[in-house]
Amino acid sequence: MHRLSYKVFILRFIAFLLLSIAIISTLNIRNSFAGVELLNRSVELNTPLTGQVSTYFFSYTYTNTSADLGSVKFLFCANTPLEEDPCVAPSGFDATNAVLSKQTGETGFNIYSASANQIIITRNPSVPTNTNSTYQFDQITNPNAPGSYYIRISTYSSTDASGPNLEFGGLAYPIIPAFTVSTYVPPYLTFCVAVTIGGINCGSTNGDQINFGNFSSRSVSFGQSQFVVATNAKNGYSVTIDGTTLDSGNNEIPAITTPTTSIPGVSQFGLNLVANTNPKAGQDPTGPGIGSPSPNYALTNEYIFNPGDIIASAQYASDYRKYTASYIVNVNSSQPVGVYATTMSFICLANF
Amino acid sequence: MPSNKKGRIWRNFSRLSRLTIVFIFLIGTFGPSLDVSAFGEVTSRSIEMNSSAKGATNVTYYASFTTATTASLESIVINFCSNDPIIDDTCSNASGAVPTLPASPTVTVTGAGTGWTASSAFPTTPPTGCSSTGYVNSTLYLTNTTAQAVNASTAITITISGVTNPNTTNTSFYGRIFTFTNNVQTNATAADNYCPSGNNGTSGNLSALATQVDGGGVAMSTAAQITITAKVQEEILFCMYVSNVAMNAKASTATGDGGNCSGTGSSVTLGNQYGVLSSANAYTDVNTHYDIQTNASHGAVIAFTGAPLNIGNITTCGTSTANCIESSTASGTGAVATSSYGSTAGSPQFGFCTVAVAGTTANLIPQAPYDSSGNGNCGNVTQTSGTGTPTFPGDGGAYFGFNIAAAANTSTAHYYGSEFATFPNPGNFATGDIAFIGNISNTTPAGIYQTTLTFIATGTY
């Protein structure tokens, strides 16, 4: 008996010394806001530029559909969206003049108060439904420095955002500097003159002399040249012709000073800028640009030459426009013998 | 002091030392050594709980032990006590201090045959002196109408479901495991039943039960539950910047930017080394980049607002090209707002395309009409603006876009502006490249053209 008591004592001593620790610590990681969080929440700015007055468009879904909803608080912070942490107002941010311009879903709100970094909206309390709601605030001044900023949204049964909140949700949004793209478009004029010009631009020009051959009193002599104009001058262009009529020393072939048809046997020199049948020469202006011959030079089968005349023009900037000048020469039977020549100058003026 | 007394004291001290030396601290459950003179000692014994929280309900206890004796068993008992695991000690089993079991718990037995019936009911005919007062169903009786032959060194497991833990935390409690050759719960002979209080008969000694085969004690403990709370706040990182890096090469050759919004620059100039556009060929600029990262669970949308290059005094860029580098016909924008277009030299065009840099293509998805939409590859656009002798055409066959109407929207949400990329995978990072293109016609008015584009990133949490 004495031996048994001693054994019992020893066993009990051992049992007390043993630390039968079966600690199974369960790590319970949880989100402290699970189940009380506004869902599908976002904030959209129509201009996220530093210091600009912007519109803030909030969208979220209420999840607490059992308690009256009387007010919502929007708190703007520079440091964190976490409810427990102190809120540092963003520098330069100002919601004092915020206007609740639109609302959808749970509506009936108006602004209860608007301070530098907080807006409270209020309504007659009622139980919300689980639908997406949107609230648009105009006239909010963005923070004055680029970076990430935060908003804390809390809902309340009270009408002044007092007391415990029903739901909470955080948001983050970026403020960035403006981005610019620039370029320079210079004043631009393309003008070329040649006997013939391929296409409608100045890429292919040929010849700078017209040989009328031997003049006859019985038939007209004719020839042509071309010029191309293109410009971005907003007031368009004008083309002036300059020079003298055909002459040979003191002898000249008179210029046609008013639009006149070709009369073989009558000494004449003139031109126009349209298609003709008498003689069959020239063509109307071509190309995508605008512009047209001056009236006196736009008459079919009638020719004229007055040095200094504006023979073609456009009122606005014009893409490529090709003109064909048709020249006619007639001589009478008493025209003195000689080699008659002249130099025509075409001058284009772009009006910027 | 008499020498025999000294010797006895020394012997006791030696035994105590030896016993203490074999003492092992374990993390788990274990039981003390026993005097095996009356019955065998089950070995490798433990009882594991799937929850150590105080008062937890519907807890599963997994008991396992190895028999010491070959026998035909009709009862297996696990008695839960709050005082100690010593099997022939009185068992303290006050309410809340020990686990409680359902009256007929769900039990699974392996290694001990079949046909076991589980019950936590007080013995129908308890031994004399065995009181049911205060009993809280803290003893598991497994009984079998047919004795199950179990050899020595047999591993037996018993899984008990629906247990309620003791209601104090960080507190040890014990389980006493017994095997018997007869039914010790409903035996007609009172003295042959096992008393949950450990007091079997007036002798108070478990050894009064001659049918006991093996036994052993186990220790367990409730424990405080540790709660860890982590806060993850909403975040978004978004920036635009200029960096002299080719399209789709930024990830490896970034200069002046670490790919994490550390870049600078907020303007680009289209044109030759003097910033002059030409009607003979397009000029492209590929130095604009943007970074984005957010943990918004529904990702983010990237849009921009603004007008094409203009020299001001415009009312609707797209319907009037007088002061605007844009042409509905040549660009496919304006009236055909959503289509992209290839470069046409000599026609007024301003637009851009975007591409995610290699390694981030899964996280940044360009949107039409800024994604080249199957026409060429925006990533092939080369830099022809600026200094040097550019190699034309530079557009790489890519298509560009500028949705004038959408980009002009700053009053109707949502979303403001024209969307040009989406960020669908929260938590990741992406970098995008933007290639601008400028073409003019012969009639594009002379002047300094400029536009301010406002880029907007919106995350949905």
Interface residues (C-beta under 8 A of the other chain):
Chain A: Y6 K7 V8 I10 L11 R12 F13 I14 A15 L17 L18 L19 S20 I21 A22 I23 I24 S25 T26 L27 N28 I29 R30 S32 N40 R41 S42 V43 E44 L45 N46 T47 P48 L49 T55 F57 S59 T80 P81 L82 E84 T134 Q136 P146 S148 Y150 G169 G170 L171 A172 Y173 P174 I176 P177 A178 F179 T180 V181 S182 T183 Y184 V185 P186 P187 Y188 T190 A230 T231 N232 A233 K234 G289 Y316 A317 S318 D319 Y320 F352
Chain B: N12 R15 L16 L19 T20 F23 F25 L26 I27 G28 T29 F30 P32 S33 L34 D35 E48 M49 S51 S52 A53 D84 P85 I86 D89 S172 G217 V218 A219 M220 S221 A223 A224 Q225 I226 T227 I228 T229 A230 K231 Q233 E234 E235 I236 L237 F238 C239 M240 S266 S267 V268 T269 L270 G271 Y274 G275 V276 L277 S279 Y283 D285 T288 T294 A296 H298 T305 L309 A322 I325 F350 T410 S411 A413 H414 Y415 Y416 G417 F436 G438 I440 S441 N442 T443 T444 P445 A446 G447 I448 Y449 Q450 T451 T452 L453 T454 F455 I456 A457 T458 G459 T460 Y461
